[in-house]
């Protein structure tokens, strides 16, 4: 691999103008397609085949009006008044008549006649049903509804909009995300010691992210995609793009510290060595994200593939565009000579000396370090035992959002379970007509008898009479475990309906969230097994060892456990909510564990490859396992620490995104990267390597013959041959231009 990348990099540097031009054209073409021909992202997380989705499909087929999206208008009377007062009632009725004329609206309920008024008559709601599905209700229609209710606001009443058609679109690129990029630039400047060198990783990462995200937007024209998919592509693409460029540039500048080193040869060797690790690490991220398809959930598959495509582009940028740009800067990337002596004649600190000191500290008592580290991570992971999966309700939206305020008003007026209202759909097509009413009546009684049910609405039949709907109001909120248990109990009544020849379904937004969580929870063990086996295979190929991959996989599991434990502690148990601006506690987003495992696996393998490859490189040349650990960390600690801090800064910027799903993903990834880089890779890895000694680099003969020999350290590269002075290859574009 290293030899081919070496030849590729030399070709790229010598044709740098063409390579840069190709990337500019690609960015322009993809940008134009993504900006002008992009599709509409969805706000729904649906899973084909689960019961709640089958019920929705049945409604679309047999009872289309009941399958349309709903915007729930919630009205609260001013202090000392009621919503049923003559003046308030007149204003509200006029506004609802205007709402009925909004394009796409097929029905508007009247609070006074539908029983949608609270007991104290201070809060009421009206359901505005559209002919389109919830995700297809246009923003213009929602804005028109808000405008229609303006006279109600002027009359002194509070008006908020809820309902599952009001799911907000995911947005990214706010001040917090920008702050993460600024912090990343500061870290790059310190790590590389040059503002110019610090700017290159940002520029190359932004090019890769732009191509990846804009390409994803164009693909959304043909594939149903959630807004979370593009945000995830932005988040991961930006983080890995900066890191991959950092690895190559830092190796290049390290080599140029030698005054005799030729800059073109250095670019080729940096691309061959650090670039090999980038290709290998990037491949692990791509494979891990693509493996999200194992769950068999379309929106998660698309999300994983969007992220994988963006990471792939980041890798291509790092091994093609970046060498070309480095060729443009040429000699200007050479670091300034270090002063060898301080004014007091004491020898200056050698580069990497703090990393060397850290390695010797850890390996001085490796057993104690390993014990403390493992026990500490297990303690952080303890809250994960109570992990509950779900999708955030409107209670998790920002306090200032109309969705959150509508949720609070409905809870105040009708109880916490009103926001968790379930819909039972009874397919009575195979029940004799003279028995349908009795079957539905008996079912309604059984549903109402449940201890966690507040009320069951009267049955509503489809025009053909072969489908019946009833709304079930739980006593508990959408995010409560009691509501999940209730959904499972209600479905137990299906056998009684089946005995009469019918079929019972339980659906609705809450039931859909519960079904998605269950589907993902079932897929989680298989996904973890695939990822761990994948880690063992890839690292065995990379390091030709058995113990190194095993140690890496176990460390990865510790990092995942700690990250999930911290996520449960914050988002589910409610600690540090004020600090992180978490609006409400609730279950962890159902796809976060799968996503965390996929992304963190790739990033953890990044640090594993860059650290351990330097150890193996030293061991191959000197054969001293103890010194290989120390020198490996000394030579790679600076760049690994910088890369991890950049990841934490970029992911951490998304913690303050208003979307509760993006917020939790940003937190889990930032915490997971921090733990994996600083606790697992920089601390536990050298401790384990010190304990196993020479055995770390051994592999059974039969396995050695089976595993392909992949050179990622550049051991078989040709000897460096500086370019002859005066040749075009040894000059920068600037120098050539001056000569001309």
Number of C-alpha atoms within 10 A of each C-alpha: 19 25 21 12 22 26 15 17 30 23 16 24 26 18 13 23 16 13 19 19 12 13 17 13 11 14 19 14 15 20 20 15 16 23 14 11 14 18 18 18 21 21 20 19 17 18 22 13 13 16 18 27 21 16 23 21 16 17 21 15 10 17 21 16 17 17 21 25 23 25 24 22 22 25 26 26 22 16 9 6 15 21 26 18 12 10 12 18 16 13 18 24 15 14 19 21 13 15 22 19 15 18 14 15 21 15 16 20 18 19 22 15 8 11 12 19 24 19 11 9 16 22 26 26 28 22 22 24 26 26 19 19 18 22 19 16 21 13 12 11 16 17 11 16 24 17 15 19 23 15 14 24 19 10 14 14 24 19 22 22 25 23 22 21 26 21 18 17 14 20 14 21 14 13 13 18 20 15 17 21 22 16 17 25 21 15 19 29 17 12 19 20 15 15 13 14 23 24 16 20 26 23 15 22 27 18 21 30 26 23 24 29 26 24 24 27 28 22 18 23 15 11 16 16 27 21 21 22 26 26 21 22 25 24 27 24 29 28 28 30 29 30 30 28 28 27 25 27 28 22 21 27 21 17 21 23 15 12 12 9 16 23 28 26 23 23 28 26 27 28 34 30 28 29 32 27 28 28 25 23 25 26 20 26 27 24 20 26 30 21 20 27 18 14 19 14 20 18 22 27 20 23 25 26 23 29 28 27 21 32 28 23 20 33 27 18 22 30 27 22 27 29 33 26 18 22 29 21 18 24 17 14 19 21 19 13 10 10 10 12 11 10 9 7 8 9 11 13 12 10 13 18 16 15 21 21 13 19 25 21 15 22 24 13 13 21 16 12 18 22 12 13 18 16 11 13 21 17 13 19 22 17 20 19 11 13 17 19 24 27 24 22 24 27 23 22 23 19 17 9 15 18 24 21 22 26 23 17 21 22 15 14 20 17 19 20 24 22 27 23 26 26 22 24 25 26 24 25 16 13 19 12 12 8 12 23 15 11 19 20 13 13 20 20 11 12 22 18 13 14 10 17 19 18 19 20 13 14 17 13 16 15 10 9 15 18 22 23 23 21 20 24 25 27 22 22 23 30 27 17 13 14 25 19 12 20 18 13 13 21 15 12 16 17 13 15 20 16 11 15 17 22 20 24 21 27 25 19 22 25 26 24 26 23 24 24 22 17 18 23 19 11 17 19 11 12 21 17 11 14 20 19 14 18 23 20 16 17 23 21 19 23 24 24 21 20 21 24 26 18 17 24 22 12 22 27 17 23 30 25 24 26 30 28 24 23 29 28 22 21 25 24 18 16 16 12 16 10 8 15 16 24 20 21 19 25 23 26 22 23 24 21 24 22 22 19 28 24 25 26 30 25 28 27 27 27 27 26 23 26 24 23 21 21 26 21 18 20 20 15 10 11 13 14 22 20 18 24 27 24 23 26 29 23 21 23 24 18 23 25 19 21 28 24 23 29 28 23 24 29 28 25 25 29 25 22 24 21 21 27 21 24 21 23 25 26 24 28 30 26 22 28 29 19 22 30 24 17 20 28 24 23 21 27 25 29 27 20 24 25 17 14 13 14 15 21 18 14 16 10 8 8 13 15 10 9 14 12 13 15 19 25 24 21 13 11 16 10 6 11 9 14 16 10 10 8 8 13 20 21 21 18 17 11 14 12 9 7 7 5
